């Protein structure tokens, strides 16, 4: 039998040689497809780690996660809808953070209806801020007031004035009104006196600065008297601009008297600290808030010049909501113009819209059962939409109160009146405490975000 071993060996050797030779051939294509290169030793070659040139490859920076705002469990947080114009809470939080270096108080203008009348709610909000950040005094007070006897935060007396209010049915000249919706003309013997007190809220017994605000076209002779001492005559020339006349000291009581006023429109007097926080209550009974757009832009800008505000709060709705109101579109359009008006007048101030609170009615379809007005819930949705469209901040007070039926619970706790609508001073203390804690938490979150983004 013929031996084929040698032939098989040479055939195998020839095949291996041919395959090794194919490795050195250039790459080839068949019908445009790249053919795989033959490498007979691929399975036994050691793996070689490719080393990149670190000088030529630029690695992307590590991705930093976006800062996520949180809200405490059980807290109704402020919703900030501000855009690049930053008309949400930013300016106010920054003002509080730099309060020790500011040469004036951080000021809050709190606009509202009868819900805050007589300094309900704002009195305790003021006390919380002044206890935390310093400051003293009740803030801005119109020359005269129909509810002065019910306001426990200042003893307010006056006489000899022709008073005009935006609530007047006739004879009110909108072009003359101040930021509070009032103006006053002096008769013979006109005076206004503010006296600090300590029976309700703290930091109100004395102040450091008292200021009288007026528009003087001619000549004014005005006397000031501090703590019942000797009075001082101030002779003020006119310049047809909003003016302020200030006195300083440890002021427990201040009296402003008009000796001569050729052509002067008077507005209000204030008791403030030189630093800290000031909270001005601008309540107008029966208002929907739309009256603010009738205040001349020139007047608001003048107040921004002499009494700048860092936070403007708008709290309305009691006089807008109806039992079963569904469509508040016309009110929304009106409030959008109000906010635009305030933005133009106070170009840096933060603006916070506070929703209407809980309000009950007797539902005849449920045997006279008391329940939250459906119109209130609908209005709150519109108010949130107003804040979102105008790019300001929003706080849902109805939700913070406890939502459905919460005013009934407050009545049971002696915090609200039996009209199922208005809170009393005890209720104001309770709700203002909730808002203050919410504002402080918002400030804390803002500062955390700012530090995080600076890293």
DRENBA-159483 format. One record per residue: y negated, x negated, z negated of N, C-alpha, C in turn; residue in one letter. Coordinates in steps of 0.001 Angstrom, whole numbers, padded with zeros to 6 digits, always signed. Example, Ala and Ser with C-alpha at 12.3 -4.5 7.8 and 13.67 -1.06 7.14 Angstrom:
2
+005690-013190-007800+004500-012300-007800+003300-013200-007800A+002250-012850-007080+001060-013670-007140-000030-012900-007870S
***
This chain:
455
+001190-000854+000000+000000+000000+000000-001232-000884+000000X-002253-000499+000820-003432-001353+001008-004363-001224-000190X-004901-002348-000658-005796-002373-001826-007242-002159-001365X-007903-001034-001937-009299-000714-001574-010304-001098-002663X-009861-001813-003691-010752-002116-004816-011929-002960-004375X-011664-003957-003575-012760-004844-003150-013750-004102-002267X-013232-003190-001412-014142-002432-000542-015007-001504-001375X-014426-000878-002368-015187+000040-003252-016274-000716-003997X-015950-001955-004446-016925-002752-005192-018128-003088-004322X-017823-003510-003059-018939-003871-002164-019767-002646-001780X-019108-001473-001630-019848-000254-001305-020779+000137-002451X-020261+000003-003680-021095+000330-004854-022270-000620-004965X-022005-001909-004727-023067-002918-004779-024127-002653-003734X-023673-002232-002553-024614-001946-001470-025480-000734-001814X-024841+000272-002413-025590+001502-002773-026646+001200-003832X-026251+000432-004863-027205+000069-005912-028361-000734-005343X-028046-001644-004461-029101-002453-003847-030067-001597-003049X-029480-000602-002311-030345+000266-001516-031269+001082-002417X-030741+001594-003526-031550+002381-004458-032641+001546-005108X-032286+000284-005456-033309-000605-006021-034393-000896-005000X-033976-001015-003751-034962-001276-002696-035908-000101-002507X-035366+001112-002652-036219+002301-002501-037351+002351-003529X-037171+001736-004698-038195+001743-005753-039471+001057-005291X-039267+000019-004406-040425-000770-003967-041100-000198-002731X-040499+000858-002161-041130+001482-000996-042386+002260-001436X-043394+002331-000587-044580+003136-000931-044221+004614-001042X-045112+005368-001762-044870+006797-001920-044859+007484-000569X-043959+008492-000454-043818+009191+000821-044008+010687+000608X-044431+011375+001655-044627+012814+001644-043734+013460+002681X-043287+014674+002382-042481+015451+003309-043094+016842+003392X-043595+017188+004603-044307+018465+004804-045463+018625+003825X-046170+017508+003558-047345+017547+002695-047047+017479+001223X-045767+017500+000822-045396+017437-000580-045077+016012-000975X-045614+015561-002099-045366+014220-002604-043926+014128-003106X-043136+013153-002536-041760+012964-002973-041719+012130-004248X-040790+012486-005094-040642+011758-006352-040145+010347-006080X-040748+009374-006737-040358+007970-006528-039028+007686-007224X-038143+006968-006500-036819+006645-007022-036917+005480-008000X-036430+005688-009223-036385+004620-010225-035029+004695-010910X-034116+003862-010421-032733+003878-010908-032654+003526-012391X-033609+002756-012886-033554+002271-014264-034441+003076-015213X-034929+004255-014770-035877+005029-015575-035312+005406-016935X-033986+005707-016982-033406+006169-018239-033204+005063-019257X-033219+003803-018784-032992+002715-019735-034242+001896-020004X-035381+002276-019334-036631+001554-019592-037193+001982-020949X-037724+001066-021758-038363+001449-023022-039678+002176-022752X-040013+003202-023611-041285+003916-023474-042434+003000-023831X-043466+003019-023011-044658+002203-023245-045820+003132-023572X-046395+002988-024765-047519+003838-025195-048784+003424-024460X-049429+004409-023877-050669+004139-023156-051809+004020-024162X-052576+002965-024039-053698+002714-024945-054994+002988-024195X-055782+003930-024707-057050+004269-024061-058122+003276-024469X-059077+003089-023613-060214+002215-023895-061236+003015-024695X-061366+002729-026009-062249+003505-026880-063712+003350-026513X-064045+002313-025759-065434+002106-025374-065844+002964-024190X-064882+003510-023493-065203+004271-022280-064958+005763-022433X-064160+006182-023440-063875+007593-023629-064718+008132-024772X-065539+009142-024496-066385+009762-025506-065686+011003-026026X-065355+010985-027302-064670+012112-027898-065673+013205-028264X-065299+014474-028127-066219+015557-028511-066421+015570-030016X-067598+016007-030474-067835+016066-031923-066931+017110-032563X-066609+016916-033821-065777+017919-034485-066508+019256-034547X-065792+020331-034367-066383+021664-034368-066635+022121-035801X-067913+022474-036099-068279+022950-037431-068225+024469-037437X-067464+025047-038330-067379+026508-038346-068720+027146-038651X-068929+028326-038101-070173+029060-038326-070236+029536-039767X-071447+029413-040372-071609+029895-041743-071484+031417-041761X-070679+031921-042651-070437+033356-042741-071081+033908-044008X-072048+034823-043830-072640+035484-044980-071612+036409-045626X-071637+036466-046916-070731+037348-047631-071538+038322-048472X-070887+039345-048957-071524+040310-049841-070602+040531-051025X-071170+040513-052201-070368+040718-053398-069686+042076-053367X-068498+042117-053891-067786+043381-054012-068595+044344-054883X-068812+045533-054368-069563+046529-055113-071057+046481-054900X-071570+045473-054183-073011+045358-053925-073328+045880-052531X-074422+046622-052421-074933+047046-051119-075969+046019-050682X-075569+045145-049790-076436+044027-049412-077481+044449-048384X-078521+043655-048298-079565+043849-047301-079021+043430-045941X-079243+044264-044947-078841+043952-043582-080066+043451-042831X-079994+042217-042370-081140+041572-041735-080951+041589-040221X-081795+042346-039535-081693+042488-038078-082723+041622-037351X-083298+040653-038027-084364+039863-037414-083838+039036-036264X-084730+038764-035294-084410+037909-034151-085168+036598-034304X-085503+035964-033197-086188+034671-033253-087580+034768-033883X-088142+035970-033955-089447+036120-034595-089332+036065-036111X-088111+036166-036632-087826+036006-038059-088662+036946-038921X-088675+038246-038553-089409+039222-039355-088502+039932-040350X-087331+039337-040602-086471+039834-041659-086915+039232-042982X-085968+038739-043758-086258+038303-045125-086596+036814-045240X-086527+036063-044173-086674+034608-044220-087967+034166-044915X-089090+034704-044505-090376+034245-045057-090446+034503-046561X-089965+035643-046998-090021+035976-048423-089143+035032-049234X-087938+034775-048764-087051+033867-049491-087646+032459-049564X-088255+032016-048483-088862+030685-048483-090080+030641-049411X-090842+031727-049459-091995+031781-050359-091539+031684-051813X-090473+032393-052162-089951+032317-053530-089452+030916-053847X-088861+030263-052853-088332+028913-053081-089430+027886-053323X-090622+028143-052778-091736+027196-052937-092813+027729-053866X-092446+028659-054732-093437+029357-055555-094178+028422-056504X-093521+027359-056946-094156+026445-057912-095283+025639-057290X-095243+025473-055967-096259+024664-055299-097320+025517-054590X-097122+026827-054561-098096+027699-053907-099351+027811-054764X-100487+027937-054113-101753+028038-054821-102196+029482-054999X-101285+030393-054802-101549+031823-054977-100232+032492-055355X-100283+033748-055797-099025+034447-056082-098267+034791-054797X-096951+034873-054901-096145+035491-053855-096355+036993-054006X-096799+037657-052927-097187+039063-053052-096229+039996-052309X-095949+041121-052966-095125+042173-052392-095968+043436-052292X-096054+044013-051106-096707+045306-050908-095607+046353-050791X-095532+047250-051759-094467+048244-051780-095061+049610-051426X-094811+050061-050187-095324+051335-049691-094260+052412-049876X-094684+053577-050371-093729+054661-050559-094418+055983-050807X-093593+056976-051102-094093+058323-051358-094023+058617-052852X-093822+059878-053229-093812+060256-054641-092632+059669-055409X-091647+059116-054711-090506+058487-055367-090956+057319-056247X-092074+056656-055861-092564+055505-056627-093930+055784-057248X-094333+057046-057274-095642+057401-057815-095737+057040-059294X-096923+056654-059726-097202+056255-061109-096487+054972-061495X-096109+054195-060505-095449+052892-060717-093991+053024-061152X-093389+054215-060943-091946+054337-061141-091243+053407-060166X-090221+052746-060588-089425+051809-059798-090136+050468-059642X-091385+050481-059129-092085+049220-058887-092477+048517-060184X-092695+049284-061257-093045+048657-062537-091944+047715-063002X-090702+048188-062928-089583+047376-063401-089211+046287-062398X-089423+046562-061112-089206+045510-060121-090195+044379-060358X-091441+044736-060637-092480+043740-060933-092106+042921-062162X-091650+043616-063211-091278+042919-064440-090142+041930-064201X-089141+042315-063411-088016+041419-063140-088486+040172-062398X-089341+040366-061405-089842+039225-060643-090711+038315-061508X-091594+038894-062309-092488+038073-063120-091745+037366-064242X-090681+037968-064745-089867+037291-065755-089117+036114-065154X-088714+036243-063897-087935+035191-063233-088814+034102-062641X-089948+034478-062049-090745+033519-061277-092162+033315-061823X-092532+034004-062881-093881+033884-063399-094813+034906-062784X-096010+034953-063322-096986+035926-062853-097303+036928-063940X-098370+037688-063738-098797+038671-064726-099706+039684-064048X-099903+040806-064725-100832+041810-064221-100173+042857-063355X-100845+043999-063256-100303+045170-062569-100524+045126-061068X-101369+044215-060596-101640+044133-059159-102797+045008-058739X-102732+045537-057519-103832+046287-056896-103831+047734-057376X-105024+048227-057757-105182+049607-058222-106387+050207-057502X-106251+051367-056835-107419+052018-056227-108486+052313-057275X-109732+052428-056853-110845+052625-057779-110615+053836-058685X-110200+054956-058117-109854+056133-058912-108442+056575-058544X-107859+057409-059387-106498+057884-059138-106296+059224-059824X-105613+060132-059145-105327+061445-059723-104177+061405-060715X-103438+060308-060745-102291+060210-061648-102469+059064-062650X-103713+058663-062890-103959+057526-063781-103445+057782-065190X-103466+059040-065627-103001+059356-066965-101498+059273-067130X-100765+059235-066005-099305+059184-066045-098750+057792-065756X-099626+056885-065401-099170+055537-065058-099174+054674-066313X-098000+054255-066798-097937+053538-068071-098189+052042-067975X-098354+051532-066767-098464+050084-066598-099892+049563-066667X-100873+050447-066696-102266+050038-066826-103069+051221-067358X-104030+050932-068219-104951+051956-068678-106145+051944-067742X-106264+052990-066970-107193+053037-065850-108224+054134-066113X-109483+053740-066269-110556+054711-066461-111669+054440-065458X-112441+055468-065149-113458+055333-064090-114429+056496-064186X-115536+056381-063476-116517+057458-063429-117612+057142-062427X-118237+058199-061892-119381+058027-061007-119023+057713-059564X-117894+058214-059080-117457+057875-057726-117275+059123-056850X-117558+058966-055567-117128+059916-054549-115828+059358-053959X-114716+060030-054233-113397+059506-053885-112848+060187-052634X-112197+059411-051813-111605+059923-050575-110195+059360-050423X-109248+060252-050111-107843+059866-049993-107258+060394-048682X-106247+059717-048176-105597+060161-046943-104933+061518-047113X-104774+061981-048343-104230+063319-048606-105292+064407-048564X-106561+064022-048425-107624+065021-048356-107433+065902-047124X-107613+067195-047300-107433+068115-046177-108611+068070-045206X-109795+067770-045718-110985+067682-044855-111849+066511-045317X-112695+066044-044416-113711+065061-044769-113236+063637-044933X-112001+063356-044526-111504+061992-044681-111712+061219-043389X-112404+060085-043490-112675+059228-042336-111650+058107-042304X-110700+058209-041403-109619+057224-041345-110118+055814-041093X-111224+055689-040418-111730+054359-040079-112230+053593-041295X-112445+054300-042416-112983+053662-043615-111918+053307-044650X-110708+053792-044481-109688+053645-045519-109215+052206-045672X-108756+051908-046883-108221+050573-047164-106706+050577-047011X-106053+049538-047476-104616+049398-047331-103851+050460-048116X-104473+051039-049140-103804+052057-049948-104075+053473-049452X-104908+053610-048417-105238+054937-047900-106362+055611-048650X-107300+054829-049229-108414+055367-049998-109710+054656-049609X-110835+055275-049960-112138+054599-049976-113050+055361-050922X-114084+054663-051436-114910+055218-052502-116367+054804-052310X-117260+055744-052644-118689+055456-052644-119209+055603-054072X-120100+054674-054468-120611+054670-055841-121824+055578-055994X-121785+056352-057057-122982+057079-057473-123614+056307-058628X-124703+056825-059166-125359+056152-060287-124416+056078-061484X-124301+054888-062049-123451+054688-063210-121976+054525-062886X-121640+054256-061644-120241+054122-061246-119599+052895-061904X-118381+053099-062387-117650+051981-062992-116150+052227-062845X-115371+051158-062946-113917+051243-063022-113466+050210-064046X-112552+050610-064913-112065+049716-065959-110539+049693-065949X-109993+048490-065997-108548+048290-066086-108246+047563-067385X-107292+048100-068117-106910+047478-069383-105407+047269-069400X-105013+046048-069681-103599+045743-069766-102949+046421-070952X-101640+046582-070926-100923+047214-072023-099536+046590-072140X-098898+046830-073256-097591+046231-073512-096542+047257-073910X-096856+048550-073755-095914+049591-074147-094820+049799-073113X-095119+049524-071842-094101+049662-070801-094127+048423-069922X-092986+047764-069824-092824+046538-069032-093609+045394-069670X-093203+044197-069378-093844+043013-069947-094751+042344-068916X-095504+041343-069378-096410+040545-068539-097619+041353-068061X-097906+042475-068704-099004+043331-068258-100153+043410-069249X-100013+042806-070422-101073+042925-071429-102296+042105-071058X-102095+040963-070438-103220+040140-069972-102925+039623-068571X-103979+039225-067893-103837+038579-066586-104784+037391-066535X-104766+036686-065433-105587+035478-065292-106756+035662-064332X-106628+036614-063413-107670+036845-062406-107822+038350-062191X-109048+038826-062161-109310+040201-061742-110248+040162-060540X-109934+040996-059546-110680+040960-058289-111087+042365-057880X-112322+042506-057427-112833+043765-056890-112927+043623-055371X-112431+044624-054635-112423+044582-053169-113359+045652-052619X-114193+045259-051653-115179+046180-051103-115660+045680-049749X-116278+046586-048991-116885+046258-047700-118384+046431-047858X-119127+045350-047671-120549+045337-047982-121366+045080-046718X-122098+046091-046289-122957+045933-045114-124389+045567-045492X-124767+045892-046707-126156+045637-047127-126203+044667-048288X-126599+045174-049457-126703+044335-050653-125997+045054-051792X-125327+044291-052630-124623+044881-053763-124967+044127-055040X-125279+044896-056069-125441+044329-057401-124322+044865-058281X-123407+044005-058676-122193+044422-059390-122082+043633-060694X-121757+044328-061767-121590+043673-063062-120109+043635-063448X-119706+042516-064008-118347+042366-064530-118415+042146-066034X-117432+042681-066729-117358+042527-068181-115894+042293-068558X-115636+041173-069252-114267+040809-069621-114073+040994-071118X-113029+041719-071468-112617+041901-072868-113744+042443-073749X-114611+043283-073174-115691+043900-073938-116848+042983-074264X-116869+041795-073673-117947+040839-073945-119196+041147-073144X-120061+040142-073051-121310+040305-072300-121005+040481-070820X-121788+041372-070172-121543+041551-068743-122338+040533-067929X-121849+040286-066722-122445+039296-065824-122817+040001-064526X-124044+039797-064044-124503+040405-062804-124149+039495-061623X-123535+040103-060611-123198+039394-059371-124017+040024-058251X-124901+039246-057658-125707+039733-056550-125061+039259-055243X-124557+040221-054480-123751+039889-053305-124427+040349-052021X-124751+039404-051127-125315+039798-049835-124235+040412-048943X-124654+041235-048016-123697+041888-047132-123372+041048-045911X-122155+041225-045378-121787+040549-044125-120889+041418-043261X-120770+042719-043624-119972+043680-042863-118506+043250-042748X-118035+042561-043768-116629+042157-043809-116044+042549-045159X-114721+042636-045205-114063+042872-046480-114329+041686-047395X-114840+041982-048582-115170+040925-049525-114408+041130-050829X-114314+040061-051590-113702+040156-052902-114550+039386-053900X-114659+039975-055076-115411+039365-056166-114433+039165-057316X-114250+037914-057762-113225+037609-058754-113816+037010-060017X-113160+037305-061134-113463+036677-062416-112153+036165-062995X-112244+035097-063780-111039+034468-064315-111120+034338-065830X-109964+034143-066430-109885+033977-067871-108616+034620-068396X-108519+034698-069700-107411+035445-070298-107885+036881-070449X-107600+037678-069437-108214+038993-069293-107261+040082-069785X-107641+040730-070875-106892+041889-071342-107527+043182-070869X-108821+043105-070593-109560+044280-070130-110700+043809-069239X-110908+044501-068134-112007+044160-067237-112704+045437-066800X-114029+045365-066758-114822+046509-066325-115756+046072-065208X-115740+046817-064108-116628+046565-062979-117614+047732-062895X-118909+047412-062904-119946+048445-062833-120854+048170-061647X-121308+049233-061010-122162+049102-059828-123604+049366-060235X-124430+048361-060061-125857+048499-060378-126645+048898-059147X-126264+048333-058012-126949+048657-056760-125967+048493-055604X-125971+049465-054701-125092+049363-053530-125773+050056-052359X-126480+049282-051568-127231+049838-050444-126312+050484-049406X-125255+049773-049039-124317+050294-048045-122958+049641-048286X-122316+050085-049363-121060+049455-049781-119947+050501-049847X-118812+050175-049280-117602+050988-049406-116649+050242-050326X-116270+050869-051425-115390+050234-052400-113944+050668-052177X-113031+049778-052546-111611+050046-052301-110762+050023-053573X-110665+048877-054233-109797+048781-055388-110072+047553-056216X-109420+047480-057373-109513+046314-058248-108096+045868-058584X-107947+044586-058896-106611+044039-059153-106613+043199-060413X-105436+043141-061050-105189+042229-062165-103966+041409-061800X-104157+040089-061669-103102+039212-061158-103010+037931-061968X-101954+037185-061711-101848+035810-062155-102286+034886-061033X-102514+033617-061368-102894+032649-060343-101688+032216-059516X-100500+032324-060099-099265+032011-059395-098221+033058-059777X-096974+032787-059460-095924+033743-059783-095794+034805-058720X-095517+036032-059141-095306+037150-058216-096223+038305-058576X-096791+038937-057556-097586+040155-057716-096928+041262-056906X-096823+042443-057494-096245+043601-056808-097272+044716-056804X-097717+045127-055619-098703+046195-055467-098010+047500-055093X-098275+048544-055859-097712+049860-055594-098671+050656-054727X-098232+051015-053510-099037+051822-052599-098296+053132-052328X-098356+054036-053287-097674+055314-053125-098649+056378-052642X-098181+057219-051723-098965+058358-051236-098064+059585-051280X-098379+060489-052172-097562+061688-052341-097509+062498-051043X-096303+062949-050681-096131+063798-049504-096092+063055-048187X-096177+061730-048206-096253+060964-046965-094870+060698-046377X-094826+060638-045058-093615+060241-044341-093660+058764-043971X-094808+058142-044236-095004+056746-043837-095797+056605-042559X-095912+057694-041808-096614+057623-040525-098118+057440-040703X-098630+057729-041913-100067+057551-042143-100477+056083-042036X-099523+055169-042173-099862+053745-042136-100416+053306-040785X-099999+054003-039735-100498+053596-038411-101945+054007-038201X-102486+054865-039095-103884+055274-038972-104823+054309-039686X-104278+053386-040483-105132+052381-041128-105590+051398-040053X-106892+051205-039891-107362+050334-038807-106739+048945-038863X-106359+048447-037720-105767+047109-037640-106734+046067-038194X-108001+046248-037928-109017+045321-038441-108986+045266-039960X-108800+046422-040593-108771+046479-042062-107541+045777-042613X-106391+046050-042018-105158+045408-042478-105234+043897-042312X-105779+043439-041199-105927+041997-040978-106891+041392-042008X-107902+042159-042388-108849+041673-043393-108153+041517-044744X-107279+042450-045092-106538+042318-046345-105554+041152-046273X-104984+040924-045112-104108+039758-044962-104886+038469-045196X-106171+038477-044839-107002+037288-045026-107302+037051-046508X-107657+038104-047241-108079+037923-048630-106953+038153-049640X-105913+038884-049239-104815+039189-050144-103506+039177-049342X-103052+038002-048896-101881+037917-048003-100592+038342-048698X-099735+039028-047933-098459+039506-048452-097302+038740-047829X-096272+038515-048643-095082+037796-048197-093915+038738-047928X-093953+039909-048539-092924+040929-048300-093587+042289-048282X-093290+043073-047236-093748+044453-047135-092518+045344-047194X-092502+046254-048174-091385+047188-048323-091851+048582-047911X-091041+049248-047093-091333+050611-046658-090227+051529-047171X-090576+052458-048061-089579+053371-048613-090078+054806-048498X-089577+055499-047478-089973+056881-047221-088729+057709-046870X-088944+059000-046725-087850+059861-046297-087753+061180-047036X-088252+061255-048294-088167+062498-049048-088900+063631-048340X-089965+063289-047622-090770+064299-046947-090422+064426-045465X-089325+063803-045092-088854+063866-043703-087537+064631-043606X-086640+064350-044539-085305+064946-044493-085362+066453-044721X-084588+067182-043943-084398+068614-044137-082931+068868-044453X-082634+070080-044902-081277+070349-045364-080220+070001-044336X-080435+070435-043106-079415+070203-042083-080005+069515-040856X-081034+068684-041096-081664+067976-039993-080683+067064-039272X-080720+067100-037963-079801+066296-037155-080551+065264-036322X-081620+065709-035688-082341+064839-034751-083679+064419-035353X-083804+063129-035648-085050+062569-036176-085648+061571-035180X-085431+061828-033912-085863+060893-032875-087377+060734-032849X-088113+061827-033006-089580+061723-032974-090090+060926-034170X-089442+061095-035328-089826+060304-036503-089528+058829-036263X-088395+058547-035658-088048+057159-035357-089112+056516-034464X-089537+057219-033434-090552+056669-032541-091843+056388-033303X-092201+057292-034205-093408+057083-034990-093310+055882-035903X-092165+055715-036566-092009+054582-037482-091933+053253-036740X-091417+053271-035526-091415+052038-034736-092842+051581-034455X-093748+052537-034224-095152+052160-034004-095784+051680-035307X-095398+052277-036441-095902+051823-037743-095520+050369-037985X-094255+050044-037746-093767+048683-038004-094422+047688-037053X-094593+048078-035800-095281+047197-034854-096718+046945-035309X-097355+047977-035834-098727+047890-036363-098787+046890-037523X-097834+046982-038438-097804+046090-039597-097457+044657-039182X-096582+044517-038220-096236+043178-037734-097452+042462-037170X-098270+043204-036442-099462+042595-035849-100481+042231-036924X-100579+043066-037947-101569+042827-039000-101134+041718-039948X-099831+041645-040243-099284+040653-041177-098244+039821-040438X-098682+038855-039635-097788+038166-038695-096688+037322-039327X-096765+037046-040614-095734+036217-041232-094909+036964-042272X-095349+038107-042702-094688+038804-043804-093294+039281-043418X-092359+039167-044360-091050+039780-044205-091220+041289-044370X-090401+042067-043673-090497+043522-043754-089114+044088-044060X-089053+044906-045109-087799+045521-045547-087967+047031-045561X-087101+047720-044826-087101+049170-044830-086014+049645-045796X-086412+050431-046786-085484+050976-047775-085220+052442-047435X-083966+052819-047394-083619+054177-046996-083986+055189-048070X-083979+056445-047691-084144+057532-048642-082930+057547-049569X-083137+058017-050787-082032+058105-051737-081309+059435-051633X-080402+059670-052546-079635+060910-052544-080542+062090-052905X-080277+063215-052264-081024+064445-052534-080067+065621-052366X-080049+066500-053353-079079+067602-053357-079711+068922-052915X-078859+069851-052476-079274+071218-052210-078117+072147-052527X-078434+073414-052737-077402+074395-053037-076859+074959-051731X-075601+074715-051496-074956+075141-050264-074437+076567-050434X-075126+077520-049803-074729+078928-049921-073364+079181-049291X-072974+078336-048366-071665+078514-047735-070535+078068-048647X-070893+077436-049745-069898+076999-050730-070250+077564-052110X-070670+078820-052116-070978+079532-053362-072047+078821-054195X-073052+078293-053509-074161+077661-054202-073843+076303-054796X-072783+075685-054330-072398+074357-054837-073463+073324-054486X-073795+072451-055435-074743+071365-055170-074054+070250-054418X-074662+069828-053331-074106+068715-052568-075239+067994-051845X-074973+066764-051417-075982+065973-050710-076377+066655-049404X-077656+066718-049156-078133+067299-047900-077548+066555-046705X-076927+067239-045771-076467+066557-044549-077617+065890-043804X-078804+066505-043902-079969+065927-043229-080357+064580-043780X-080066+064322-045070-080342+063021-045679-079465+061950-045054X-078176+062269-044916-077242+061296-044325-077619+060986-042878X-078026+062013-042144-078436+061784-040760-079692+060924-040698X-080651+061190-041597-081889+060421-041604-081612+058950-041894X-080696+058665-042799-080380+057277-043137-079878+056531-041911X-079068+057189-041087-078603+056533-039858-079778+056219-038941X-080737+057119-038870-081926+056863-038057-082757+055734-038661X-082870+055692-039987-083642+054628-040626-083008+053262-040377X-081704+053207-040413-081031+051941-040099-081274+051556-038651X-081278+052543-037774-081561+052283-036359-082997+051812-036165X-083933+052361-036946-085332+051917-036884-085421+050432-037233X-084738+050043-038306-084762+048638-038720-084137+047743-037664X-083019+048181-037101-082331+047363-036093-083187+047206-034837X-083792+048303-034377-084592+048246-033143-085881+047457-033327X-086432+047467-034532-087685+046737-034771-087431+045327-035308X-086175+044964-035458-085773+043609-035872-086340+043239-037240X-086155+044151-038212-086545+043853-039582-085311+044010-040465X-085483+044021-041773-084356+044135-042693-084219+045576-043198X-083003+045911-043660-082703+047279-044086-081849+047249-045339X-082187+048152-046298-081365+048303-047504-081060+049769-047701X-079782+050090-047785-079332+051462-047930-079338+051847-049410X-080446+052428-049869-080551+052783-051277-079605+053928-051630X-079382+054838-050695-078448+055946-050933-077068+055401-051300X-076614+054437-050553-075313+053824-050838-075345+053059-052154X-076446+052345-052420-076565+051576-053660-076602+052489-054885X-077148+053695-054727-077177+054660-055820-075781+055156-056182X-074905+055099-055193-073557+055621-055410-073131+056630-054370X-074033+056920-053398-073665+057810-052305-073654+059270-052687X-072696+059988-052155-072580+061437-052320-072677+061858-053791X-073640+062730-054086-073774+063281-055425-074309+062333-056476X-074819+061182-056085-075242+060190-057078-076460+060627-057878X-077327+061469-057283-078498+061916-058033-078060+062855-059168X-076948+063568-058989-076423+064410-060061-075945+063556-061231X-075301+062455-060903-074861+061538-061952-076050+060961-062693X-077141+060658-061959-078338+060125-062603-079004+061176-063491X-078943+062448-063097-079477+063518-063934-078685+063603-065238X-077364+063501-065129-076521+063536-066326-076844+062377-067270X-077279+061267-066706-077604+060085-067504-079092+060018-067853X-079796+061137-067640-081231+061235-067969-082066+060249-067158X-081671+059999-065921-082374+059051-065057-083124+059737-063917X-082963+061037-063760-083593+061735-062646-084021+063128-063097X-084901+063719-062301-085448+065031-062619-084545+066150-062102X-084780+067335-062609-083942+068476-062245-084290+069073-060876X-085168+068418-060122-085400+068839-058736-084366+068239-057795X-083443+067473-058355-082347+066840-057592-082874+065907-056506X-084068+065358-056737-084725+064531-055724-085340+063273-056321X-086149+063438-057364-086947+062335-057896-086284+061684-059114X-086422+060385-059199-085979+059651-060378-087111+059617-061397X-086795+059287-062630-087810+059057-063650-087890+057557-063937X-088638+057177-064969-088808+055751-065237-087486+055073-065619X-086629+055801-066327-085334+055227-066669-084507+054988-065405X-084563+055940-064480-083872+055765-063209-084488+054662-062372X-085828+054547-062448-086505+053474-061719-086085+052107-062220X-085935+051996-063534-085486+050726-064117-084084+050375-063615X-083224+051391-063558-081849+051187-063104-081804+050756-061630X-082478+051496-060764-082406+051205-059329-083155+049926-058961X-084280+049664-059615-085025+048431-059313-084211+047200-059714X-083418+047354-060778-082538+046257-061167-081504+045959-060095X-080982+047019-059474-080008+046836-058388-080668+046138-057204X-081884+046582-056835-082579+045951-055709-082909+044496-056021X-083364+044219-057247-083701+042838-057603-082485+041936-057487X-081345+042359-058011-080132+041545-057923-079717+041357-056466X-079926+042370-055656-079593+042264-054230-080504+041254-053542X-081796+041289-053866-082740+040335-053284-082416+038905-053723X-082046+038728-054981-081714+037396-055467-080426+036877-054824X-079479+037763-054585-078252+037347-053904-078551+036992-052453X-079434+037762-051816-079829+037441-050446-080526+036092-050366X-081373+035804-051346-082053+034505-051397-081033+033379-051568X-080056+033587-052435-079019+032582-052671-078216+032315-051401X-077850+033377-050685-077099+033211-049442-077937+032514-048377X-079228+032857-048319-080114+032210-047348-080212+030711-047614X-080362+030340-048872-080474+028919-049213-079165+028179-048950X-078023+028825-049172-076736+028202-048868-076593+027980-047371X-076991+028977-046572-076909+028844-045113-077828+027737-044627X-079030+027683-045184-080002+026671-044749-079486+025262-045068X-078892+025077-046260-078338+023774-046628-077133+023434-045767X-076324+024422-045452-075137+024200-044632-075515+023755-043228X-076530+024426-042662-076949+024086-041295-077662+022745-041230X-078177+022267-042360-078865+020980-042384-077888+019800-042522X-076628+020075-042823-075647+019000-042995-075323+018327-041670X
***
